[in-house]
Amino acid sequence: MSDARPSLGAMSDSSREEETLGAARESDNPAEKDPSDWVTGDEPMTAPQRSYLDTLAREAGEEIPADLTKAEASEQIDRLQSATGRDSA
């Protein structure tokens, strides 16, 4: 039986950046991504984001606009978690 594996071909284009898997990240959490890089970051915040943001804003004694995007809500959540002592850092 022959071990016939498909050839991926040589990447001879030196101008193309080499892609790697498992590379070290700045964060320990590989799921963490800058909200400005989110593909869906411009969509309205999710119901869970809205609920958690409401809880955090009340705890911090702040009022937050209700029409935030997913990315904006995430940034506000991070900020308010720090302000209320709920951050994991």
PyMOL commands that set and color helices and strands:
alter all, ss='L'
color gray80, all
select helices_A, chain A and resi 35-37+47-60+70-84
alter helices_A, ss='H'
color red, helices_A
deselect
rebuild
show_as cartoon
